[in-house]
Structure formats: structure tokens, C-alpha cells
Amino acid sequence: DADYNVKETDILALFRITPQPGVDPVEAAAAVAGESSTATWTVVWTDLLTACDIYRAKAYRVDPVPGTNDQFFAYIAYECDLFEEGSLANLTASIIGNVFGFKAVKALRLEDMRIPFAFLKTFQGPATGVIVERERLDKFGRPLLGATVKPKLGLSGKNYGRVV
């Protein structure tokens, strides 16, 4: 939607897209905007439960990437109301969740995001600081990391304890 006027409260995402051969870059950008907000690849009855057109993300600008023939920057705006306040997991899962497997684009990369101050204020931060967490864990002088242990299943309690 090239006529869309970006609002100060919009969450903005800049995607680098490579459309599939034969797909117009503006259509590919619009498809990414739709798929990463309220649109879906199939008709579902739940579409009737919300004003999808109001909440659908807007691809408001598409520019060629300098020095390339088939890559474009797609600028996409999202209404803040689409996302759960204070939830980075909800924000990222919504914008970049399953859109990377979308068939309209050959390649897709999230290059940048702008999160408005009004939305940032909803993040409360951790309940305690790193000092309290280090005391609880009795771990000092090294980074604290979180990771998924592989294999996820099948380790004995002793071996799981050795990993973590």
C-alpha cells in the first residue's frame, strides 16, 4: 500500500526479499506483509472474527537493493495492537514466525526493525537483575547462557546434569 502513511506507533520491519521468478516485487512484499500479520494461505472461518483489513500489515515501500538484480527492500508497517504487550516472543513469532518458508519469495531476511517507544514501555524487564540470578545459580565470573540440550530426550539424570 504505497499510499499508507506510517504512524509513530507502528512497528516497522525492513525485509530483504528475493521474489520467485515471475513474481512482482510489490506483490511479494504485500504477500510477506499479509502472511506475517493477518493473512493466511487458505480460507479459515476465524477470518470472520476480526477486522483483518484494519490489522493487516502494510507493505508501504519497495526499493531495489543497490548492486543486485533480483533483491528488494520491503518496508512493512504493523499496528501495535496486533501484538501482546510486553511479549517479545509474541512480536517475533508473529513477524518472523513462519513467513520464511513462504513460496512467493525465493529468499527473505529481516534486516531491521523499529519498535515505537509506546510499545517498548510495555516491557517490564526481568523480575530480578543479573546479580540475584548469579546468586541463585551460584555462578560467577562467566556468562550465563540458555540453550536446548541435545538430545532433548534420552539422557540419564547424571548426564543431563553434566551438560547443564
C-alpha positions as CSV (number, residue, x, y, z in Angstrom):
1,D,0.0,0.0,0.0
2,A,2.2,2.8,-1.3
3,D,-0.4,5.4,0.0
4,Y,0.0,4.3,3.6
5,N,1.2,6.9,6.0
6,V,3.4,5.4,8.6
7,K,2.3,6.2,12.2
8,E,4.6,6.9,15.1
9,T,3.0,3.9,16.9
10,D,3.7,1.5,14.0
11,I,6.2,-1.3,14.4
12,L,8.3,-1.2,11.2
13,A,10.2,-4.1,9.7
14,L,12.7,-3.9,6.8
15,F,12.9,-7.2,4.9
16,R,15.3,-8.0,2.1
17,I,13.3,-10.1,-0.4
18,T,14.2,-12.1,-3.5
19,P,10.9,-12.9,-5.2
20,Q,10.4,-16.1,-7.1
21,P,10.9,-15.7,-10.8
22,G,7.8,-14.1,-12.4
23,V,6.6,-12.7,-9.1
24,D,6.3,-8.9,-9.0
25,P,8.4,-7.4,-6.1
26,V,5.5,-5.3,-4.9
27,E,3.2,-8.4,-4.8
28,A,5.9,-10.4,-3.0
29,A,6.2,-7.6,-0.4
30,A,2.4,-7.5,0.1
31,A,2.4,-11.2,0.4
32,V,5.1,-11.1,3.1
33,A,3.1,-8.3,4.9
34,G,-0.1,-10.3,4.8
35,E,1.5,-13.7,5.8
36,S,3.3,-12.1,8.7
37,S,0.2,-10.5,10.1
38,T,-3.5,-11.5,9.5
39,A,-3.5,-13.2,6.1
40,T,-3.1,-17.0,5.5
41,W,-2.7,-19.2,2.5
42,T,-6.1,-20.8,3.0
43,V,-9.6,-19.6,3.9
44,V,-10.4,-20.1,7.6
45,W,-13.6,-19.4,9.4
46,T,-11.8,-17.4,12.1
47,D,-11.2,-14.6,9.5
48,L,-14.7,-13.6,10.2
49,L,-14.0,-12.9,13.8
50,T,-11.7,-9.9,13.3
51,A,-11.4,-6.9,11.1
52,C,-8.5,-8.3,9.1
53,D,-8.1,-5.4,6.8
54,I,-7.6,-3.0,9.6
55,Y,-4.9,-5.1,11.3
56,R,-3.2,-6.5,8.1
57,A,0.4,-5.2,7.9
58,K,1.1,-2.7,5.1
59,A,4.0,-3.0,2.6
60,Y,4.3,0.7,2.1
61,R,7.6,0.9,0.1
62,V,9.7,-1.4,-2.1
63,D,13.2,-0.4,-3.3
64,P,15.7,-2.3,-5.3
65,V,18.8,-3.4,-3.3
66,P,21.8,-1.5,-4.8
67,G,24.2,-3.7,-6.8
68,T,21.7,-6.6,-7.2
69,N,19.2,-7.5,-10.0
70,D,16.7,-9.6,-8.1
71,Q,16.7,-8.3,-4.5
72,F,14.5,-5.7,-3.0
73,F,14.0,-3.9,0.3
74,A,10.4,-4.3,1.5
75,Y,9.3,-1.8,4.2
76,I,6.4,-3.2,6.2
77,A,4.3,-1.4,8.9
78,Y,2.4,-3.3,11.7
79,E,-0.2,-1.9,14.0
80,C,1.0,-2.1,17.7
81,D,-2.5,-3.5,18.5
82,L,-1.6,-6.7,16.7
83,F,0.9,-7.8,19.4
84,E,0.7,-8.8,23.1
85,E,2.1,-6.0,25.2
86,G,5.4,-6.9,26.9
87,S,5.9,-10.1,24.9
88,L,9.0,-10.2,22.7
89,A,8.2,-13.8,21.9
90,N,4.8,-12.8,20.5
91,L,6.2,-10.0,18.5
92,T,9.0,-12.1,16.9
93,A,6.8,-15.2,16.4
94,S,4.2,-13.0,14.6
95,I,6.6,-11.1,12.3
96,I,9.2,-13.7,11.5
97,G,7.4,-16.9,12.6
98,N,6.6,-18.9,9.5
99,V,7.0,-16.3,6.8
100,F,10.5,-17.5,5.8
101,G,9.0,-20.7,4.2
102,F,6.6,-18.6,2.1
103,K,6.5,-19.7,-1.5
104,A,6.2,-16.2,-3.1
105,V,9.8,-15.4,-2.2
106,K,12.9,-17.3,-3.0
107,A,14.8,-15.7,-0.1
108,L,13.8,-13.5,2.8
109,R,15.8,-11.8,5.5
110,L,14.7,-9.4,8.3
111,E,17.3,-6.6,8.1
112,D,16.0,-4.1,10.7
113,M,13.1,-3.3,12.9
114,R,11.8,-0.1,14.6
115,I,9.8,-0.6,17.7
116,P,8.0,2.5,18.9
117,F,8.6,3.9,22.4
118,A,4.9,3.3,23.3
119,F,5.3,-0.4,22.7
120,L,8.8,-0.6,24.4
121,K,7.3,0.9,27.6
122,T,5.1,-2.3,27.9
123,F,8.2,-4.5,28.5
124,Q,8.7,-4.8,32.3
125,G,12.1,-6.4,32.2
126,P,13.2,-9.2,34.4
127,A,11.8,-9.6,37.9
128,T,15.3,-9.6,39.3
129,G,18.7,-8.5,38.0
130,V,21.7,-10.5,37.0
131,I,23.2,-10.3,40.4
132,V,20.3,-12.1,42.0
133,E,20.3,-14.7,39.2
134,R,24.0,-15.3,39.7
135,E,23.5,-15.8,43.5
136,R,20.6,-18.2,42.9
137,L,22.7,-20.2,40.5
138,D,25.9,-19.8,42.4
139,K,27.6,-18.9,39.1
140,F,30.1,-16.0,38.9
141,G,32.8,-14.9,36.6
142,R,31.4,-16.4,33.4
143,P,28.5,-15.8,31.0
144,L,25.1,-17.2,31.8
145,L,23.7,-19.0,28.7
146,G,20.5,-20.6,27.8
147,A,20.3,-23.4,25.3
148,T,18.4,-26.5,24.3
149,V,20.2,-29.6,25.3
150,K,20.7,-32.2,22.6
151,P,19.5,-34.9,22.5
152,K,16.3,-33.5,24.1
153,L,15.3,-36.9,25.3
154,G,17.1,-40.0,26.5
155,L,19.9,-38.5,28.7
156,S,20.2,-40.0,32.2
157,G,19.8,-37.6,35.0
158,K,23.5,-37.7,35.7
159,N,24.5,-37.0,32.1
160,Y,21.8,-34.2,31.9
161,G,23.3,-32.6,35.0
162,R,26.8,-32.8,33.4
163,V,25.5,-30.9,30.4
164,V,23.8,-28.1,32.3
